[in-house]
Amino acid sequence: MRLHTLTMTAFGPFAGTETVDFDRLGGGGLFLIHGPTGAGKTSVLDAVCFALYGDVPGARGKDRSPRSDHAAPGVRPEVALEFTVRGRRVRIERNPRWERPKKRGSGTVAENQKVRVLDWRGDRWEGVTTRPDEAGQFVGDLVGLTITQFCQIVMLPQGDFARFLRAKSDDRRKSLERIFNTRVFRDVEEWFGGHARKLEREVRAADERVRAVSGRIAEVGGSAAPQDPEELTAWAAELASVQAATARDAEAVTAGFTRARDEAREALAAGRELLSRRERLASARERRAELAERREWRTGIDTRLAAAERADAVLPSLRARDHRRTELDKAELAVTDRLALVNGITDVDAAELADLSTGLPSTLRAAERSRHDELARLDHLRGDAERRRSLHRDLAGLDRRIAAVRTEAARARERVTALPARVGTITEELRRAQEQSGLTDPAKAALDLAERRRTAAEEHRRLGGEVERAEEERRRVVDTAQTARDRSQDLRERRIAHMAAELAADLADGTPCTVCGSTEHPSPAEPSARGLVSAEEERAAQQAADTAAAQRTEAENTLVALRERHTASAERAEGRTVEAAAEEVAARKRELADARAAARELHRLEEELAQATADLERARQREGELVREESELAARREEGAREHERLTALLDRARGEDAGLAERIARLRGEAEVLRDAADAVELRSRAAEELSAAVTEAGRSLTEAGFEDEAQVVNAALDERGRAGLRSRARDFDDQWAAVEARLKDPELTAAELAKAPDLAALEAGAQASDRAADQAVAWQGMLSDRARRLATLRVELDGQLSGSEPVLRRYAVAQGLSTLAAGTSPDNTDSVRLSAYVLAARLEQVVEAANHRLLTMSDGRYELRYTVDKAAGDGRARSAGGLGMRVVDAWTGVERDPATLSGGETFFSSLALALGLGDVATAEAGGTEIDTLFVDEGFGTLDEDTLEEVLDVLDRLRDGGRAVGVVSHVADLRQRVTTRLRVVKAAGGSRLEHHG
């Protein structure tokens, strides 16, 4: 891989556009990148990394955007790199994420990272991709290196390799893992460890389960569990067998006690039954004696029930006779009442009514028929009477309607006379409103224009004040920024001037100087009277200057934006002041209001004209309708009056002396009803007398047939159903009790019990209770033993299951633990105590040491050689597996192996340089053999004396073989005379710039 050109714009310390021509610099093979501290030498290398990978190595990429703080606010940062790899010429253009000013208004807006990858096709550039993820994949596939590997192989950062040379094995492992990507072996170690710990937890859990089961067995069996897991099975089997045999022996003993208990219970039950039978026999004899005394009472019940049966045959006849007598009395009262009412009727003879034995009903019926005949004739005149009343109402209504029609017709004639003038007036008002409403749209447009002018005039006045305040703020921040910049420049110049004194302050006898490497300090520099300036003070002053500069830029941008807005608002106001613009708006509003009012009035007038025209037409039509209606009503009234007079004469003749036809009809109907009721009452009295005579005869016959002398005997013998049921129930109870007593006295079991010997219940109960207690204790004892035997058998099976289940876990744990300790370097089988990851990296480290020794022998004039060892390095700690990636330095002059930490500053530099070059060779081969034609060596040359520096440069010069270009990044002055091709980084307050020399 060879770099051609690098172009940077607003990147790092470079405010403008700077170009690095690597083809020119690498023409001689070796070139120098130099400049003062902080000028931006490392930023050139950062730009190469950013162009390729979109990131800056180390902590610098984590801070913020690499955009230059010195660049103008609107300048877009960009890095472009052209290089050739594997025969392909590629150009990558990248823009980092940055905050650009907004196109409108103040403030900034974030713009994300962008990339463009181009491929040279002989005569033109062709695009490959513009996506950052695809660009990263493209570079990774083409170059074959990650950003970490690229920085270690191409950049050769000496500080990192000096630390690598002196590092502990664990730190050296982490560095090699980043370069050679062997993290998978470290993951294998961690997986083995995690897997072993997981299985260990499973083993502990299985052991706890076994101990829990054995504890329950010990609790049930009353025997302590052995500590050896191999003895648990035999111990549990023995306990279960002994307990089972004991339970079987207890069953026979318990059976004897239960048999004795059953026999005692049977004897007690038999004694109680014998005694109960003797008592029941004595009770039956006493009850039969009591019932025999009541036999006469039982016979009286049968006699009483027979008399009641005979009375039942007579009672209906007696009740019927009494009912007929009551009916006759009622009929006599009704006849008297009805005949009293008939005496008031004019055409009925009172003498005939007094003779009740002759045809009184026929006389009453004839009078009733005469009334009904006259009612029939009067019913034909009801329609005429109703017709007369209807005509009377209609005539009154017609009179009222004729009067209303005449009044309404007068009003209609008045409206027909007045409405034509009203229509004319509205027509004239409508014409004037139409003319004024046509001005609405022009008035609205004029108002909008006036309001925009007023808004612009108000904004112009407001922005004028803001411009004045912004100018004052700009003057203030400019003064502040200038003061902060002067202070920063002053502190930086003082620190540079006293840099020797600052370095001398850290010198100590016997400690090498960081500039010349000497351990003697005969004349250290002294600070001036103003004292030293610390790096913290310089950084704080620079930060304050940067902050003030940013505030100055922001204030200037704000002022420019306000001035542009102020000018634009004056143009929109068209020279009007706020007051004039407000007066114009008010006038335009009045014009628009008048026009809109006319438009609203136009609509109202149109509706009013239509209404007035319609009212005139309706009034004329209504006037004609009312005239016709008045004529029709007058004709109808005259005809109705003639018919009313005729009907009145007819009804006067029909009503006679009554007040009216209805009153006569009501009187005749009432008299007919009275006559009918009187005739009915007379006939009912005759029938009641005949029925009473027949009932008296039937009652006498029934009394004689039943054998009763008079009605009093019948009444005394009669019983209701409830009384009869009570007598029958008492008779049945007596009969049932007598039959039960007889049956009990004839029971053979009771008669046999009387002949048997009386039992001793107290003795039998005492024997049964003693047998129960003994049997209960035996059963409880046998149940306890059986339950214990069952529990032990179940727990024994559970213990066997837990033991068999834990065996596979123990075997897996033994294997996993062995592999884990072997991979971790703590197993006795790992004789070198080297971790798996360290063992894999050891092969790479041996290759790196071998490649480094080719150059180290030359740089050290054959004195030093690096050697890989599995022993622990200084600071590796006391852990068994802490070693595996150790390095020692062999001193050929003394034949002694030393720790790299004992090398001097210069020796450490060229040893770490040789190590870095060797690591680059091995990593390049590991990454796929991509040839690196451009290398950079960053700092460290100030620790070398003149002879060693010459030898190191010879080694670097040999790196040019095959067309390779090597760039040395350093501020050592001697290198400027030794290396003629140089890239100088010039430091300035407004940003750094680049100069090519040679």
Disulfide bonds with the S-S distance in Angstrom:
none
